[in-house]
Amino acid sequence: MATNKSPFKDNNELKKDIQKFLNTHRTTFSQEIDRTSAYFEIAVFNDLVRFYENTGFEVTPKNLKPRKRQFVYALSPNAKPENVSYFHIKKAYKKKPDREFEIRHNVRIQSAHDTSIFVSPDYAIIEPNSITSGKVKHYYNAKSDYFYVEASNLATFAETKHYNPGPELVLNFVGLVNELMPNLMRNDIPSDLPKHFGPALFVSGVGNSHIRDIQESLLQRYKINVLLGLLLIPVNYIQ
């Protein structure tokens, strides 16, 4: 993306960028959105797909609407999985079985510590067909299916925020990592292939020098990503 003009200030430009990305996958975009933050979420979702494309994965859009092959982004955690699209990714190996995952938008993840707690990161890389459902008391008094993914089926995840960050925003991300992937807090990194990016926080704003001190400290302590001033940083910077 160009750094001299931010597309996040112009929803029409953002929409063109989204459609340009989907064109490469022979899909279309037709959702009506009035929030720039939602366009920002979609743009980062697309960048994560590009990240996997650039690291040797075969990428395929799934669950498209038949009419004009429309790709439907999940703009809310309440969106039912059968009503939204996602990307299936596959990494092929010569001497090992292929590995497959799904790139999902706004899917709920069950806590790694407590099965009654759920959170909804903006993006999740999960095992195929790992979305399950059940009845939970806080969701429509357990009268409707509650869709979620168990933490054990989560490969990695990411969050986005479209504003200038404060200390609490950046530090709170560590709490989310601890809730979903507590092994990373001990720097217990999975050794099996393929390699995924570490949990990432993408922020459109740059923040002040204190925020950058916090960013540097967290990156030294944990295998996570905190990317500030997102438009100035290429997506392949994540680790």
Secondary structure by P-SEA (a helix, b strand, c coil): ccccccccccaaaaaaaaaaaaaaaccccccccccaaaaaaaaaaaaaaaaaaaacccccccccccccbbbbcccccccccccbbbbbbbbbbccccbbbbbbcccccccccccccbbbbccccccccccbbbbbbcccccccbbbbbbcccccccccccccccccaaaaaaaaaaaaacccccccccccccccccccbbbbbcccccaaaaaaaaaaaacccbbbbcccccccccccc
